[in-house]
């Protein structure tokens, strides 16, 4: 307890964006010929930026992806291991003793489902197995509907037209 009271424990990943965001910022600044001396300090590119720095750059270059990184509320830790801790009731975006993480661009926690009135999932079996007997089909899964029933609707995907259609009966 005394150790905790001596001073704050710092987390360098708090209020910072991943270091690779600098590559995006540099590319966009170069493309817009905006590499001025203020943003071209050599030491600036070596560390993970605080979110305020890319946010200031984003205001000048108007890049939505950089804006989202600068605005997002995330810790940019590397996932070392994913292990099951069993089923638990969760009522917010955090499970004690574990942390949320981003996998394939999706933040893995329950706050979206918790706050949403409707949750619709799209499942295409042939996206995972080209030989799936349900090739050409997709399931719209209405997984949550705060004011009505849930169900799964099978539709035909027409990817060459970027659309889904009712299945022929």
C-alpha positions, 0 to 999 in steps of 0.5 A: 500500500505504501508503494502505491501511495508514493506516486502514480503508476504510469502507463506509457500506452495511456492516451497514446496512439500506436507508433505506426500512426506517424507513418500515416501522418508523414505520408499525408503531410508529404502528399499535401506538401505540409512537412514544416519544421514544427512537425519535422522534429527528428525525435518526434517520429521515434515514440508513440505519439500522445493523441493530441499530436496526431489530432493537431496534424489531422486538423491540418490534413483532414484524414478520418483514420488519423482522426479516429486514432487520435480521438479513440479511447484505447490502450495500445498494448500488444496482445501476448496471449488469449486464454479463457477465464470462463463465462462471467456476467459483464455489465460494461466494457471491462472485465476485472483482471483482463483487458479489452483488445482490438482484433482485425480492427474490431474492439472486443468488448460488450459495450456496443451490444450493451448500448445498442437497440438492434444488433445485426450480424452478417455471416457468410459460410463460404467466406471461410470455406469455399466448398461450403454447401451453402455457397452464395448464401448469407445469414442476416442474424438479428441477434438483439432487438430491444423492441421486438423478436430476434431471428435469422434470415437467409439471403443470397449474396451477389458480391459482384453487385455488392448486394444481397437479395431474397432467396428464390423460393 
